[in-house]
Amino acid sequence: MSTAADPATTPRWHRVCALADLKDDTALGTEIEGVPVCVVRAGEHVYAVRDECSHADVQLSQGEVENGKIECWLHGSQFDLASGKALTLPAIDPVPAYAVTIDGDDVLVDVAHSNLERG
């Protein structure tokens, strides 16, 4: 019996920024492994979702953050930061949400496994 970790399910953490660099209710756009990622600090929580509205090809990181939601600046669609679920029209499809962990002052994100892949 093998005890080696399965690479398909093992997180691949990437440092995005220092926790101190994330201001509350402000989004940071970045790219990890070619994936556009929007990282948000909301109170004590840090979230990461795909930095692309599911309704229009625009960056969510340019939108407003409030009460655990991010709003697309173009048409006003809102997404839940924890789940990526579309909360308001015109978006109906969710955006992928990614696992985030804090290691010391480092914010780490795993884009290899989104909530949409986990079901």
Buried (B, 14 or more C-beta within 10 A) or exposed (E): EEEEEEEEEEBEBBEBBEBEEBEEBEBBBBEBEEBBBBBBBBEEEBBBBBBBBBBEEBBBBBBBBEEBBBBBBBBBBBBBBBBBBBBBEBBEEBBBBBBBEEEEEEBBBBBBBBBBEEE
